[in-house]
Amino acid sequence: MPKGKASRLHRWFYFFGLYLTVAAWCPSVWAQSAEEMMGVSEGHCSVGQGTVDGKTYACIVWDHDPVKFSSPTQLEIYRNRKRIYTIEPGSPIREWHFWREDKQLAVHYGTPDGPGTYALYDTLTGVQVERLPGSPQPRRLPQWTKSQWQLAEESLPEGPAFSQQQTVWIGKVLREIDTVRPGMTRKDLLKVFAEEGGLSTRTQRTYVYKDCPFIKVDAVFRAVGAVETWESGEDQLISISRPYLAYSIMD
């Protein structure tokens, strides 16, 4: 290898190693949240999402206000570490998402007792380009009004054959869940379930079925081993609830 090229390669390895050392001792160097990178103060957003190019960030305003968390009315848009505009539709924002490769932003707003209103904005300017009243038949609405979940649901096959497959799968799930019994350990339970978010203690926790986070059980344990340990794989399962359906909890 030519001497100059070898020298450049050595310098590259040196600086790469130095970066890894700094990152190891100072995790904040590479653990910045999306909010921090976009110039949003910590805790300002209850939900945030960036565009694929990493230049734009949308933030549902929270500011530690319980009312704003449960019924948000402001959606702020940031670009290059500056807030460029705020969307305030005048009633609680129920759902929002980027559309057309992040070029547009769809917002569904309104009180829970009605179908609400859908508005489509230009992501860069905040100019509203379309608005539609909600409908009791969402399938008739244009695609931009629909969340990823709605689009996924509409793409599911339908008919007797598919319903039969669903029934067989649910039966398989119930049989697998039924293999987890009191007297087993937490380690045994984790072969079938994964931890759910939300409040928990060492002796009480909610778990979700590994192949579907909407299927849940509540488990009660007896602590085994050191008391100061948060959780142990050897903790003994005292009771487990019947499986039930519920939306995921994020924390």
Backbone torsions as a table, in degrees:
resi	resn	phi	psi	omega
1	MET	NA	133.2	178.5
2	PRO	-56.5	147.5	-175.4
3	LYS	-59.0	-42.5	-178.2
4	GLY	-64.9	-40.8	-179.5
5	LYS	-67.8	-40.2	178.5
6	ALA	-62.7	-39.3	179.8
7	SER	-63.3	-42.8	179.2
8	ARG	-64.5	-38.7	179.8
9	LEU	-64.8	-41.2	178.3
10	HIS	-63.0	-40.9	179.4
11	ARG	-64.3	-40.2	179.4
12	TRP	-61.0	-46.9	179.3
13	PHE	-63.1	-36.3	-179.7
14	TYR	-63.4	-49.5	-177.6
15	PHE	-70.1	-33.0	176.9
16	PHE	-65.8	-42.2	177.4
17	GLY	-64.8	-38.4	178.0
18	LEU	-63.8	-40.2	178.6
19	TYR	-62.6	-43.9	179.7
20	LEU	-63.6	-37.4	178.5
21	THR	-64.4	-45.8	179.4
22	VAL	-63.5	-42.5	-179.2
23	ALA	-64.1	-35.9	-179.6
24	ALA	-67.7	-39.4	-179.0
25	TRP	-85.6	-22.4	-179.3
26	CYS	-129.9	79.1	-176.6
27	PRO	-55.7	-26.4	-177.9
28	SER	-63.2	-19.0	179.7
29	VAL	-60.4	-38.6	-177.7
30	TRP	-120.4	9.4	-179.2
31	ALA	-110.3	21.8	177.8
32	GLN	-62.7	137.5	176.6
33	SER	-75.0	164.5	177.3
34	ALA	-60.9	-36.1	179.0
35	GLU	-59.6	-49.1	-177.5
36	GLU	-62.3	-41.3	-179.0
37	MET	-66.2	-27.1	-179.4
38	MET	-93.3	0.0	178.6
39	GLY	85.7	17.0	179.5
40	VAL	-93.3	132.9	-179.0
41	SER	-65.9	145.9	-176.8
42	GLU	-60.3	134.6	178.3
43	GLY	82.0	1.8	-178.9
44	HIS	-74.6	-30.1	-176.1
45	CYS	-104.9	141.6	168.2
46	SER	-88.6	-34.6	175.6
47	VAL	-141.7	137.0	177.4
48	GLY	-139.7	154.8	178.0
49	GLN	-152.4	136.7	178.5
50	GLY	-101.0	161.6	176.0
51	THR	-81.0	165.3	-176.2
52	VAL	-61.2	-35.4	-178.3
53	ASP	-76.9	-5.2	177.0
54	GLY	75.4	9.5	-175.9
55	LYS	-99.7	-21.9	-175.7
56	THR	-123.2	143.8	-177.2
57	TYR	-137.2	130.3	177.4
58	ALA	-107.5	135.8	-171.0
59	CYS	-134.7	119.4	171.2
60	ILE	-78.2	119.3	-172.2
61	VAL	-70.5	133.9	177.3
62	TRP	-124.0	-58.6	-179.0
63	ASP	54.0	34.3	177.0
64	HIS	61.6	23.7	176.7
65	ASP	-100.0	115.0	-177.0
66	PRO	-56.3	-34.0	-179.9
67	VAL	-66.5	-43.8	179.7
68	LYS	-66.4	-28.5	-179.9
69	PHE	-70.4	-43.8	-176.2
70	SER	-85.4	-28.2	-179.9
71	SER	-135.6	68.6	-176.6
72	PRO	-66.7	142.4	-179.1
73	THR	-123.9	-0.1	-178.7
74	GLN	-129.8	135.0	174.7
75	LEU	-124.0	111.1	-177.8
76	GLU	-96.9	143.6	179.5
77	ILE	-116.9	127.8	-179.3
78	TYR	-116.1	145.4	175.4
79	ARG	-149.0	133.8	-178.8
80	ASN	52.7	44.1	175.7
81	ARG	66.6	20.3	177.2
82	LYS	-133.1	142.7	174.6
83	ARG	-75.5	124.0	-175.8
84	ILE	-99.6	-26.1	173.7
85	TYR	-169.0	167.3	177.8
86	THR	-128.0	132.3	175.5
87	ILE	-96.6	120.6	177.9
88	GLU	-127.9	90.6	-174.2
89	PRO	-71.7	-12.7	177.4
90	GLY	99.7	-6.0	174.5
91	SER	-149.9	167.8	-174.2
92	PRO	-55.6	137.6	177.2
93	ILE	-82.4	119.8	-175.2
94	ARG	-92.4	-34.3	179.8
95	GLU	-162.8	150.8	177.6
96	TRP	-153.7	155.3	179.0
97	HIS	-165.9	155.2	174.5
98	PHE	-76.5	154.2	-176.8
99	TRP	-142.7	158.0	179.4
100	ARG	52.6	59.1	178.3
101	GLU	55.2	42.3	175.8
102	ASP	72.6	6.1	179.7
103	LYS	-75.2	-22.8	-179.0
104	GLN	-131.2	161.5	-176.9
105	LEU	-130.1	119.0	-179.2
106	ALA	-98.6	134.5	-178.3
107	VAL	-128.7	129.9	175.5
108	HIS	-110.6	121.7	-175.9
109	TYR	-137.3	160.5	179.9
110	GLY	141.2	167.1	179.0
111	THR	-73.6	155.3	-175.6
112	PRO	-64.9	-17.1	-175.0
113	ASP	-88.6	9.9	179.6
114	GLY	-143.8	175.4	-178.5
115	PRO	-74.2	-14.1	178.5
116	GLY	76.5	-168.0	-178.7
117	THR	-133.6	147.3	177.8
118	TYR	-112.6	134.4	177.6
119	ALA	-132.6	142.4	-179.6
120	LEU	-117.8	127.8	-176.5
121	TYR	-119.3	151.9	169.5
122	ASP	-74.4	124.9	-173.5
123	THR	-61.5	-38.4	-175.5
124	LEU	-78.7	-35.4	-173.2
125	THR	-106.0	-22.0	-176.2
126	GLY	79.9	5.9	179.5
127	VAL	-73.9	131.2	178.7
128	GLN	-76.3	125.3	-176.7
129	VAL	-106.8	-15.9	178.6
130	GLU	-161.8	149.3	176.0
131	ARG	-146.7	138.1	-177.8
132	LEU	-138.8	144.2	173.5
133	PRO	-72.3	151.0	177.2
134	GLY	-67.0	168.2	-177.7
135	SER	-139.5	142.9	174.7
136	PRO	-68.6	-8.7	177.0
137	GLN	-121.4	81.7	-174.2
138	PRO	-56.6	-26.9	-178.3
139	ARG	-62.2	-22.1	-179.0
140	ARG	-83.5	-10.9	-179.8
141	LEU	-77.8	156.2	178.2
142	PRO	-65.7	160.6	-174.1
143	GLN	-61.2	-32.4	-175.2
144	TRP	-66.0	-20.8	-179.4
145	THR	-77.6	-13.0	-168.6
146	LYS	-97.7	139.9	176.6
147	SER	-73.5	169.7	178.2
148	GLN	-60.4	-35.2	178.8
149	TRP	-65.0	-42.8	-179.9
150	GLN	-64.9	-41.5	178.7
151	LEU	-63.9	-39.8	179.1
152	ALA	-65.8	-41.4	180.0
153	GLU	-63.0	-41.1	-177.9
154	GLU	-70.1	-20.4	179.7
155	SER	-85.5	-8.0	-179.5
156	LEU	-67.7	140.2	175.3
157	PRO	-68.9	154.0	179.8
158	GLU	-127.7	164.6	178.1
159	GLY	123.4	169.1	-176.9
160	PRO	-57.7	-40.1	-177.3
161	ALA	-64.5	-42.9	-179.9
162	PHE	-68.4	-39.2	178.2
163	SER	-61.7	-36.8	179.3
164	GLN	-67.2	-40.0	177.2
165	GLN	-61.9	-41.2	178.1
166	GLN	-61.7	-42.3	-179.8
167	THR	-63.0	-42.4	178.6
168	VAL	-63.3	-41.6	-179.1
169	TRP	-65.1	-43.6	178.6
170	ILE	-61.1	-40.0	177.1
171	GLY	-61.0	-41.9	177.1
172	LYS	-61.0	-43.9	-179.6
173	VAL	-61.1	-47.2	-178.3
174	LEU	-62.1	-39.3	178.6
175	ARG	-66.6	-38.3	179.5
176	GLU	-69.1	-41.3	177.9
177	ILE	-62.8	-35.8	-177.4
178	ASP	-68.2	-13.3	177.9
179	THR	-75.7	-15.3	179.3
180	VAL	-89.5	116.6	-173.7
181	ARG	-128.3	155.3	172.7
182	PRO	-54.4	143.5	-176.4
183	GLY	102.6	-22.2	176.3
184	MET	-75.8	175.0	179.7
185	THR	-100.7	166.7	175.1
186	ARG	-59.4	-36.5	179.8
187	LYS	-61.4	-38.6	177.8
188	ASP	-66.8	-43.0	-179.3
189	LEU	-60.5	-37.7	-176.6
190	LEU	-72.1	-4.0	172.7
191	LYS	-76.1	-21.9	-177.7
192	VAL	-111.0	-32.1	-173.8
193	PHE	-119.3	164.3	172.6
194	ALA	-124.6	159.4	-178.8
195	GLU	-70.3	143.3	175.3
196	GLU	-101.4	157.9	175.5
197	GLY	-74.8	-173.1	179.6
198	GLY	95.1	-176.8	-177.8
199	LEU	-70.5	139.8	178.1
200	SER	-157.9	163.1	173.2
201	THR	-131.1	178.7	178.5
202	ARG	-64.0	-31.6	-174.9
203	THR	-97.0	-12.6	179.6
204	GLN	-138.2	128.6	-179.4
205	ARG	-157.2	150.3	173.6
206	THR	-96.1	139.0	178.7
207	TYR	-124.2	156.0	177.9
208	VAL	-118.7	146.6	176.8
209	TYR	-63.2	136.2	-171.3
210	LYS	-60.0	-31.2	-176.9
211	ASP	-95.2	-1.0	178.7
212	CYS	-159.8	108.0	-175.1
213	PRO	-70.1	-5.8	178.6
214	PHE	-88.4	-10.0	177.8
215	ILE	-97.2	117.8	-170.7
216	LYS	-128.1	159.8	170.1
217	VAL	-140.6	153.8	173.9
218	ASP	-107.0	128.9	-175.8
219	ALA	-119.2	145.1	176.2
220	VAL	-121.0	133.4	-175.6
221	PHE	-121.7	159.8	166.6
222	ARG	-107.1	124.8	-177.8
223	ALA	-64.8	133.9	177.6
224	VAL	-123.8	126.5	180.0
225	GLY	100.2	-157.1	-174.0
226	ALA	-58.5	131.9	-178.2
227	VAL	-66.0	-35.6	-175.4
228	GLU	-75.4	-10.0	178.0
229	THR	-70.6	137.0	-178.3
230	TRP	-65.0	-52.9	176.7
231	GLU	-147.7	151.5	177.6
232	SER	-130.1	142.8	176.8
233	GLY	-64.4	-16.5	-179.7
234	GLU	-93.1	-3.1	176.4
235	ASP	-54.8	140.2	-174.0
236	GLN	-93.8	132.9	179.1
237	LEU	-76.0	119.2	179.0
238	ILE	-90.5	-44.2	179.6
239	SER	-152.0	154.7	177.7
240	ILE	-140.3	133.5	-176.2
241	SER	-74.7	168.3	169.3
242	ARG	-66.2	147.6	177.8
243	PRO	-64.5	145.8	178.0
244	TYR	-142.8	165.8	-178.5
245	LEU	-103.2	137.3	176.2
246	ALA	-163.7	154.0	176.1
247	TYR	-65.9	157.5	179.8
248	SER	-69.4	152.0	175.3
249	ILE	-111.0	123.6	179.1
250	MET	-105.5	131.9	173.0
251	ASP	-152.0	NA	NA
